[in-house]
Amino acid sequence: ITKLTSRILTMFTANADEEEINNFYKIVSKNVKKYRNEKNLSQLELALTIGQKGNAFFNYAENNTRNKHFNLEHLFLISNTLNVDLSEFFKE
């Protein structure tokens, strides 16, 4: 996690417990997957488009495994690629 992302998460999660944080990550991941599927892109296609070398990290982040999560830069690039407003990733 970059220093900026870490600071933002600390501010956002300062009063949140672990369950709330995990739910937040699940919401973001679910929405990334939803919009990726709507655009008929594979994990690999989207991962490569945002500068990842493969889809392993993307798979982990999208499925909330191995403690991997999308950071703000990832979400910014994904929103631009999918032409989806960044705020859509945070909606329940």
N, CA, C and O atoms as CSV, one atom per row, in Angstrom:
chain,resi,resn,atom,element,x,y,z
A,1,ILE,N,N,0.858,-1.176,0.000
A,1,ILE,CA,C,0.000,0.000,0.000
A,1,ILE,C,C,0.902,1.237,0.000
A,1,ILE,O,O,1.872,1.314,0.754
A,2,THR,N,N,0.569,2.184,-0.844
A,2,THR,CA,C,1.338,3.415,-0.869
A,2,THR,C,C,1.066,4.211,0.398
A,2,THR,O,O,0.078,3.968,1.090
A,3,LYS,N,N,1.940,5.157,0.698
A,3,LYS,CA,C,1.759,5.969,1.903
A,3,LYS,C,C,0.445,6.741,1.859
A,3,LYS,O,O,-0.254,6.836,2.868
A,4,LEU,N,N,0.104,7.297,0.687
A,4,LEU,CA,C,-1.137,8.062,0.567
A,4,LEU,C,C,-2.349,7.165,0.792
A,4,LEU,O,O,-3.260,7.522,1.540
A,5,THR,N,N,-2.362,6.005,0.147
A,5,THR,CA,C,-3.476,5.080,0.323
A,5,THR,C,C,-3.599,4.670,1.784
A,5,THR,O,O,-4.702,4.603,2.326
A,6,SER,N,N,-2.478,4.401,2.411
A,6,SER,CA,C,-2.483,4.004,3.811
A,6,SER,C,C,-3.062,5.108,4.689
A,6,SER,O,O,-3.844,4.830,5.598
A,7,ARG,N,N,-2.684,6.355,4.425
A,7,ARG,CA,C,-3.205,7.473,5.214
A,7,ARG,C,C,-4.714,7.633,5.008
A,7,ARG,O,O,-5.456,7.868,5.962
A,8,ILE,N,N,-5.157,7.506,3.764
A,8,ILE,CA,C,-6.584,7.640,3.477
A,8,ILE,C,C,-7.364,6.528,4.151
A,8,ILE,O,O,-8.406,6.781,4.756
A,9,LEU,N,N,-6.873,5.296,4.055
A,9,LEU,CA,C,-7.556,4.179,4.703
A,9,LEU,C,C,-7.579,4.359,6.209
A,9,LEU,O,O,-8.570,4.028,6.859
A,10,THR,N,N,-6.497,4.880,6.771
A,10,THR,CA,C,-6.457,5.114,8.213
A,10,THR,C,C,-7.514,6.131,8.606
A,10,THR,O,O,-8.218,5.947,9.599
A,11,MET,N,N,-7.629,7.205,7.828
A,11,MET,CA,C,-8.643,8.210,8.121
A,11,MET,C,C,-10.037,7.623,7.981
A,11,MET,O,O,-10.909,7.864,8.816
A,12,PHE,N,N,-10.242,6.846,6.915
A,12,PHE,CA,C,-11.565,6.278,6.642
A,12,PHE,C,C,-11.944,5.221,7.667
A,12,PHE,O,O,-13.102,5.128,8.073
A,13,THR,N,N,-10.978,4.436,8.079
A,13,THR,CA,C,-11.264,3.283,8.920
A,13,THR,C,C,-10.956,3.510,10.388
A,13,THR,O,O,-11.053,2.577,11.186
A,14,ALA,N,N,-10.592,4.716,10.759
A,14,ALA,CA,C,-10.195,4.984,12.140
A,14,ALA,C,C,-11.253,4.522,13.136
A,14,ALA,O,O,-10.917,4.045,14.221
A,15,ASN,N,N,-12.514,4.657,12.780
A,15,ASN,CA,C,-13.583,4.263,13.692
A,15,ASN,C,C,-14.305,3.009,13.218
A,15,ASN,O,O,-15.405,2.716,13.687
A,16,ALA,N,N,-13.707,2.272,12.302
A,16,ALA,CA,C,-14.332,1.066,11.760
A,16,ALA,C,C,-13.643,-0.167,12.323
A,16,ALA,O,O,-12.433,-0.180,12.545
A,17,ASP,N,N,-14.439,-1.197,12.549
A,17,ASP,CA,C,-13.825,-2.440,13.001
A,17,ASP,C,C,-13.433,-3.287,11.793
A,17,ASP,O,O,-13.713,-2.928,10.649
A,18,GLU,N,N,-12.797,-4.390,12.059
A,18,GLU,CA,C,-12.277,-5.243,10.986
A,18,GLU,C,C,-13.379,-5.738,10.050
A,18,GLU,O,O,-13.183,-5.816,8.837
A,19,GLU,N,N,-14.526,-6.069,10.615
A,19,GLU,CA,C,-15.646,-6.548,9.799
A,19,GLU,C,C,-16.115,-5.458,8.824
A,19,GLU,O,O,-16.385,-5.738,7.656
A,20,GLU,N,N,-16.206,-4.226,9.309
A,20,GLU,CA,C,-16.624,-3.120,8.446
A,20,GLU,C,C,-15.615,-2.878,7.332
A,20,GLU,O,O,-15.996,-2.602,6.194
A,21,ILE,N,N,-14.346,-2.980,7.652
A,21,ILE,CA,C,-13.304,-2.798,6.643
A,21,ILE,C,C,-13.402,-3.899,5.597
A,21,ILE,O,O,-13.334,-3.626,4.398
A,22,ASN,N,N,-13.562,-5.136,6.041
A,22,ASN,CA,C,-13.697,-6.251,5.099
A,22,ASN,C,C,-14.933,-6.088,4.214
A,22,ASN,O,O,-14.887,-6.391,3.022
A,23,ASN,N,N,-16.029,-5.614,4.789
A,23,ASN,CA,C,-17.235,-5.360,3.989
A,23,ASN,C,C,-16.986,-4.277,2.959
A,23,ASN,O,O,-17.464,-4.370,1.828
A,24,PHE,N,N,-16.242,-3.253,3.338
A,24,PHE,CA,C,-15.885,-2.187,2.400
A,24,PHE,C,C,-15.118,-2.767,1.208
A,24,PHE,O,O,-15.440,-2.472,0.057
A,25,TYR,N,N,-14.116,-3.583,1.482
A,25,TYR,CA,C,-13.335,-4.209,0.407
A,25,TYR,C,C,-14.214,-5.094,-0.476
A,25,TYR,O,O,-14.039,-5.127,-1.694
A,26,LYS,N,N,-15.151,-5.804,0.131
A,26,LYS,CA,C,-16.051,-6.671,-0.635
A,26,LYS,C,C,-16.941,-5.857,-1.572
A,26,LYS,O,O,-17.176,-6.258,-2.712
A,27,ILE,N,N,-17.431,-4.729,-1.098
A,27,ILE,CA,C,-18.269,-3.862,-1.931
A,27,ILE,C,C,-17.476,-3.376,-3.135
A,27,ILE,O,O,-17.952,-3.436,-4.268
A,28,VAL,N,N,-16.267,-2.895,-2.883
A,28,VAL,CA,C,-15.430,-2.395,-3.977
A,28,VAL,C,C,-15.143,-3.517,-4.975
A,28,VAL,O,O,-15.293,-3.330,-6.183
A,29,SER,N,N,-14.739,-4.662,-4.479
A,29,SER,CA,C,-14.411,-5.793,-5.355
A,29,SER,C,C,-15.607,-6.247,-6.178
A,29,SER,O,O,-15.488,-6.511,-7.375
A,30,LYS,N,N,-16.757,-6.333,-5.526
A,30,LYS,CA,C,-17.984,-6.748,-6.214
A,30,LYS,C,C,-18.308,-5.786,-7.353
A,30,LYS,O,O,-18.691,-6.210,-8.443
A,31,ASN,N,N,-18.152,-4.492,-7.094
A,31,ASN,CA,C,-18.464,-3.502,-8.120
A,31,ASN,C,C,-17.450,-3.488,-9.254
A,31,ASN,O,O,-17.826,-3.303,-10.411
A,32,VAL,N,N,-16.182,-3.679,-8.948
A,32,VAL,CA,C,-15.181,-3.777,-10.015
A,32,VAL,C,C,-15.537,-4.948,-10.925
A,32,VAL,O,O,-15.529,-4.818,-12.149
A,33,LYS,N,N,-15.849,-6.090,-10.320
A,33,LYS,CA,C,-16.202,-7.277,-11.091
A,33,LYS,C,C,-17.462,-7.043,-11.932
A,33,LYS,O,O,-17.521,-7.426,-13.100
A,34,LYS,N,N,-18.459,-6.413,-11.324
A,34,LYS,CA,C,-19.717,-6.126,-12.019
A,34,LYS,C,C,-19.475,-5.285,-13.271
A,34,LYS,O,O,-19.936,-5.637,-14.357
A,35,TYR,N,N,-18.761,-4.189,-13.121
A,35,TYR,CA,C,-18.544,-3.302,-14.266
A,35,TYR,C,C,-17.592,-3.910,-15.290
A,35,TYR,O,O,-17.735,-3.663,-16.487
A,36,ARG,N,N,-16.619,-4.704,-14.833
A,36,ARG,CA,C,-15.729,-5.405,-15.771
A,36,ARG,C,C,-16.539,-6.378,-16.610
A,36,ARG,O,O,-16.362,-6.445,-17.827
A,37,ASN,N,N,-17.427,-7.133,-15.972
A,37,ASN,CA,C,-18.266,-8.085,-16.698
A,37,ASN,C,C,-19.223,-7.389,-17.655
A,37,ASN,O,O,-19.473,-7.882,-18.755
A,38,GLU,N,N,-19.763,-6.237,-17.237
A,38,GLU,CA,C,-20.662,-5.486,-18.120
A,38,GLU,C,C,-19.958,-5.043,-19.404
A,38,GLU,O,O,-20.585,-4.916,-20.456
A,39,LYS,N,N,-18.648,-4.810,-19.303
A,39,LYS,CA,C,-17.866,-4.393,-20.479
A,39,LYS,C,C,-17.265,-5.590,-21.212
A,39,LYS,O,O,-16.503,-5.430,-22.165
A,40,ASN,N,N,-17.620,-6.794,-20.752
A,40,ASN,CA,C,-17.142,-8.037,-21.375
A,40,ASN,C,C,-15.624,-8.121,-21.459
A,40,ASN,O,O,-15.070,-8.541,-22.475
A,41,LEU,N,N,-14.957,-7.717,-20.378
A,41,LEU,CA,C,-13.503,-7.818,-20.310
A,41,LEU,C,C,-13.128,-8.926,-19.339
A,41,LEU,O,O,-13.775,-9.103,-18.307
A,42,SER,N,N,-12.096,-9.660,-19.667
A,42,SER,CA,C,-11.583,-10.664,-18.742
A,42,SER,C,C,-10.734,-9.963,-17.689
A,42,SER,O,O,-10.352,-8.804,-17.854
A,43,GLN,N,N,-10.446,-10.673,-16.614
A,43,GLN,CA,C,-9.548,-10.127,-15.601
A,43,GLN,C,C,-8.198,-9.798,-16.226
A,43,GLN,O,O,-7.614,-8.752,-15.944
A,44,LEU,N,N,-7.709,-10.692,-17.072
A,44,LEU,CA,C,-6.409,-10.476,-17.698
A,44,LEU,C,C,-6.417,-9.230,-18.576
A,44,LEU,O,O,-5.488,-8.425,-18.512
A,45,GLU,N,N,-7.445,-9.063,-19.387
A,45,GLU,CA,C,-7.514,-7.888,-20.263
A,45,GLU,C,C,-7.500,-6.590,-19.454
A,45,GLU,O,O,-6.775,-5.652,-19.786
A,46,LEU,N,N,-8.301,-6.543,-18.396
A,46,LEU,CA,C,-8.360,-5.325,-17.595
A,46,LEU,C,C,-7.067,-5.131,-16.814
A,46,LEU,O,O,-6.575,-4.009,-16.695
A,47,ALA,N,N,-6.524,-6.203,-16.289
A,47,ALA,CA,C,-5.262,-6.108,-15.539
A,47,ALA,C,C,-4.152,-5.545,-16.421
A,47,ALA,O,O,-3.425,-4.643,-16.004
A,48,LEU,N,N,-4.018,-6.067,-17.625
A,48,LEU,CA,C,-2.981,-5.581,-18.531
A,48,LEU,C,C,-3.220,-4.126,-18.914
A,48,LEU,O,O,-2.273,-3.351,-19.046
A,49,THR,N,N,-4.475,-3.759,-19.089
A,49,THR,CA,C,-4.817,-2.390,-19.465
A,49,THR,C,C,-4.416,-1.388,-18.387
A,49,THR,O,O,-4.037,-0.259,-18.703
A,50,ILE,N,N,-4.495,-1.787,-17.122
A,50,ILE,CA,C,-4.137,-0.856,-16.046
A,50,ILE,C,C,-2.676,-1.002,-15.620
A,50,ILE,O,O,-2.258,-0.408,-14.626
A,51,GLY,N,N,-1.900,-1.788,-16.364
A,51,GLY,CA,C,-0.464,-1.864,-16.107
A,51,GLY,C,C,0.013,-3.025,-15.270
A,51,GLY,O,O,1.183,-3.070,-14.891
A,52,GLN,N,N,-0.863,-3.964,-14.972
A,52,GLN,CA,C,-0.437,-5.164,-14.254
A,52,GLN,C,C,0.235,-6.120,-15.247
A,52,GLN,O,O,-0.056,-6.081,-16.443
A,53,LYS,N,N,1.120,-6.963,-14.756
A,53,LYS,CA,C,1.837,-7.889,-15.634
A,53,LYS,C,C,1.033,-9.150,-15.939
A,53,LYS,O,O,1.346,-9.879,-16.880
A,54,GLY,N,N,0.016,-9.398,-15.158
A,54,GLY,CA,C,-0.833,-10.568,-15.341
A,54,GLY,C,C,-2.089,-10.395,-14.521
A,54,GLY,O,O,-2.346,-9.320,-13.980
A,55,ASN,N,N,-2.873,-11.458,-14.430
A,55,ASN,CA,C,-4.142,-11.323,-13.726
A,55,ASN,C,C,-4.131,-11.884,-12.307
A,55,ASN,O,O,-5.173,-11.870,-11.652
A,56,ALA,N,N,-3.002,-12.374,-11.807
A,56,ALA,CA,C,-2.969,-12.972,-10.474
A,56,ALA,C,C,-3.395,-11.966,-9.404
A,56,ALA,O,O,-4.313,-12.247,-8.632
A,57,PHE,N,N,-2.750,-10.807,-9.343
A,57,PHE,CA,C,-3.124,-9.801,-8.349
A,57,PHE,C,C,-4.584,-9.403,-8.528
A,57,PHE,O,O,-5.332,-9.301,-7.556
A,58,PHE,N,N,-4.981,-9.182,-9.773
A,58,PHE,CA,C,-6.345,-8.750,-10.060
A,58,PHE,C,C,-7.334,-9.789,-9.550
A,58,PHE,O,O,-8.353,-9.439,-8.955
A,59,ASN,N,N,-7.040,-11.058,-9.780
A,59,ASN,CA,C,-7.896,-12.142,-9.302
A,59,ASN,C,C,-8.006,-12.106,-7.780
A,59,ASN,O,O,-9.102,-12.225,-7.232
A,60,TYR,N,N,-6.876,-11.944,-7.099
A,60,TYR,CA,C,-6.898,-11.902,-5.634
A,60,TYR,C,C,-7.694,-10.700,-5.131
A,60,TYR,O,O,-8.493,-10.827,-4.203
A,61,ALA,N,N,-7.476,-9.534,-5.742
A,61,ALA,CA,C,-8.163,-8.317,-5.292
A,61,ALA,C,C,-9.666,-8.398,-5.572
A,61,ALA,O,O,-10.483,-7.991,-4.745
A,62,GLU,N,N,-10.016,-8.922,-6.735
A,62,GLU,CA,C,-11.425,-8.994,-7.103
A,62,GLU,C,C,-12.186,-10.022,-6.259
A,62,GLU,O,O,-13.394,-9.899,-6.057
A,63,ASN,N,N,-11.478,-11.018,-5.778
A,63,ASN,CA,C,-12.120,-12.077,-4.991
A,63,ASN,C,C,-11.775,-12.019,-3.503
A,63,ASN,O,O,-12.082,-12.946,-2.754
A,64,ASN,N,N,-11.138,-10.930,-3.079
A,64,ASN,CA,C,-10.781,-10.728,-1.666
A,64,ASN,C,C,-10.009,-11.893,-1.072
A,64,ASN,O,O,-10.354,-12.387,0.002
A,65,THR,N,N,-8.978,-12.328,-1.755
A,65,THR,CA,C,-8.149,-13.415,-1.244
A,65,THR,C,C,-6.714,-12.931,-1.084
A,65,THR,O,O,-6.304,-11.948,-1.700
A,66,ARG,N,N,-5.969,-13.628,-0.258
A,66,ARG,CA,C,-4.561,-13.337,0.011
A,66,ARG,C,C,-4.322,-11.901,0.466
A,66,ARG,O,O,-3.243,-11.345,0.261
A,67,ASN,N,N,-5.333,-11.314,1.082
A,67,ASN,CA,C,-5.232,-9.954,1.626
A,67,ASN,C,C,-4.800,-8.922,0.570
A,67,ASN,O,O,-4.068,-7.979,0.871
A,68,LYS,N,N,-5.260,-9.116,-0.647
A,68,LYS,CA,C,-4.959,-8.186,-1.746
A,68,LYS,C,C,-6.192,-7.336,-2.019
A,68,LYS,O,O,-7.317,-7.834,-2.050
A,69,HIS,N,N,-5.954,-6.041,-2.216
A,69,HIS,CA,C,-7.049,-5.106,-2.452
A,69,HIS,C,C,-6.634,-4.085,-3.489
A,69,HIS,O,O,-5.451,-3.784,-3.645
A,70,PHE,N,N,-7.616,-3.555,-4.194
A,70,PHE,CA,C,-7.357,-2.483,-5.135
A,70,PHE,C,C,-7.005,-1.220,-4.355
A,70,PHE,O,O,-7.645,-0.905,-3.352
A,71,ASN,N,N,-5.979,-0.495,-4.822
A,71,ASN,CA,C,-5.679,0.790,-4.206
A,71,ASN,C,C,-6.331,1.901,-5.027
A,71,ASN,O,O,-6.983,1.630,-6.036
A,72,LEU,N,N,-6.158,3.127,-4.603
A,72,LEU,CA,C,-6.812,4.241,-5.293
A,72,LEU,C,C,-6.335,4.385,-6.734
A,72,LEU,O,O,-7.127,4.703,-7.621
A,73,GLU,N,N,-5.065,4.156,-6.969
A,73,GLU,CA,C,-4.553,4.234,-8.340
A,73,GLU,C,C,-5.203,3.170,-9.212
A,73,GLU,O,O,-5.606,3.457,-10.339
A,74,HIS,N,N,-5.309,1.953,-8.711
A,74,HIS,CA,C,-5.982,0.889,-9.465
A,74,HIS,C,C,-7.408,1.312,-9.801
A,74,HIS,O,O,-7.836,1.214,-10.951
A,75,LEU,N,N,-8.139,1.780,-8.793
A,75,LEU,CA,C,-9.538,2.152,-9.005
A,75,LEU,C,C,-9.668,3.307,-9.994
A,75,LEU,O,O,-10.582,3.319,-10.818
A,76,PHE,N,N,-8.767,4.265,-9.917
A,76,PHE,CA,C,-8.776,5.381,-10.860
A,76,PHE,C,C,-8.576,4.869,-12.289
A,76,PHE,O,O,-9.314,5.249,-13.198
A,77,LEU,N,N,-7.574,4.005,-12.483
A,77,LEU,CA,C,-7.296,3.459,-13.816
A,77,LEU,C,C,-8.438,2.577,-14.314
A,77,LEU,O,O,-8.799,2.627,-15.489
A,78,ILE,N,N,-9.000,1.778,-13.425
A,78,ILE,CA,C,-10.124,0.912,-13.800
A,78,ILE,C,C,-11.333,1.761,-14.190
A,78,ILE,O,O,-12.003,1.464,-15.179
A,79,SER,N,N,-11.615,2.812,-13.423
A,79,SER,CA,C,-12.767,3.654,-13.743
A,79,SER,C,C,-12.593,4.325,-15.096
A,79,SER,O,O,-13.552,4.441,-15.859
A,80,ASN,N,N,-11.381,4.766,-15.399
A,80,ASN,CA,C,-11.120,5.367,-16.712
A,80,ASN,C,C,-11.253,4.347,-17.828
A,80,ASN,O,O,-11.842,4.632,-18.871
A,81,THR,N,N,-10.711,3.169,-17.611
A,81,THR,CA,C,-10.758,2.118,-18.630
A,81,THR,C,C,-12.190,1.676,-18.913
A,81,THR,O,O,-12.571,1.487,-20.068
A,82,LEU,N,N,-12.977,1.513,-17.859
A,82,LEU,CA,C,-14.351,1.037,-18.013
A,82,LEU,C,C,-15.349,2.165,-18.267
A,82,LEU,O,O,-16.530,1.924,-18.514
A,83,ASN,N,N,-14.856,3.391,-18.201
A,83,ASN,CA,C,-15.716,4.568,-18.375
A,83,ASN,C,C,-16.859,4.555,-17.355
A,83,ASN,O,O,-18.029,4.734,-17.694
A,84,VAL,N,N,-16.473,4.337,-16.091
A,84,VAL,CA,C,-17.405,4.290,-14.971
A,84,VAL,C,C,-16.938,5.321,-13.954
A,84,VAL,O,O,-15.745,5.411,-13.664
A,85,ASP,N,N,-17.860,6.092,-13.415
A,85,ASP,CA,C,-17.491,7.060,-12.394
A,85,ASP,C,C,-16.889,6.340,-11.193
A,85,ASP,O,O,-17.407,5.317,-10.744
A,86,LEU,N,N,-15.810,6.877,-10.691
A,86,LEU,CA,C,-15.097,6.270,-9.575
A,86,LEU,C,C,-16.014,5.985,-8.385
A,86,LEU,O,O,-15.838,4.976,-7.703
A,87,SER,N,N,-16.962,6.835,-8.136
A,87,SER,CA,C,-17.871,6.667,-7.007
A,87,SER,C,C,-18.716,5.401,-7.093
A,87,SER,O,O,-19.190,4.901,-6.073
A,88,GLU,N,N,-18.906,4.884,-8.298
A,88,GLU,CA,C,-19.721,3.667,-8.475
A,88,GLU,C,C,-19.111,2.465,-7.749
A,88,GLU,O,O,-19.840,1.554,-7.354
A,89,PHE,N,N,-17.797,2.447,-7.568
A,89,PHE,CA,C,-17.149,1.318,-6.927
A,89,PHE,C,C,-17.450,1.250,-5.429
A,89,PHE,O,O,-17.232,0.214,-4.801
A,90,PHE,N,N,-17.947,2.342,-4.856
A,90,PHE,CA,C,-18.194,2.408,-3.428
A,90,PHE,C,C,-19.655,2.257,-3.040
A,90,PHE,O,O,-19.994,2.348,-1.860
A,91,LYS,N,N,-20.515,2.029,-4.006
A,91,LYS,CA,C,-21.946,1.918,-3.741
A,91,LYS,C,C,-22.351,0.496,-3.415
A,91,LYS,O,O,-21.890,-0.458,-4.042
A,92,GLU,N,N,-23.224,0.366,-2.417
A,92,GLU,CA,C,-23.708,-0.965,-2.035
A,92,GLU,C,C,-24.787,-1.434,-2.960
A,92,GLU,O,O,-25.312,-2.535,-2.789
